[in-house]
Amino acid sequence: MPYICLKLSKEPDPRQKEQIKARMGEIITLIPGKSEAVTMVDVSGGHSLYMGGRPLENGAFVEVRLLGKAEKKAKEAFTEAVFKSLKELAGSPEKEVYLTISEFDEWGYGGRLI
């Protein structure tokens, strides 16, 4: 039940959104037990992102929510792949991207608590 929210300072065109969404679906499989089939991805642009008081031209904030705990090595591989993909697909330099991963013991899906 992963949820990946990407907030970009630049507004991606529809093709970029599709590419980013598809790449996140691939990358989530680096975490054992996670698949694109149940991953929700939110890609939005036009956010006013600032770091150190200065506006970020190609900044990004990525928030990842997972059901259950994942091994650190898997999260490291996932994180590296996200940073690489955002640089490639959105032009976001690594120094202008933040990423957080939150892990939950409970998750609602399909009308019930899992």
ABEGO torsion letter per residue (X at the ends): XBBBBBBBABBBBAAAAAAAAAAAAAAAAABBGBBAAABBBBBBBGBBBBBGGBBBAABBBBBBBBBEBBBAAAAAAAAAAAAAAAAAAAGBBAAABBBBBBBBABBBBGGBBX
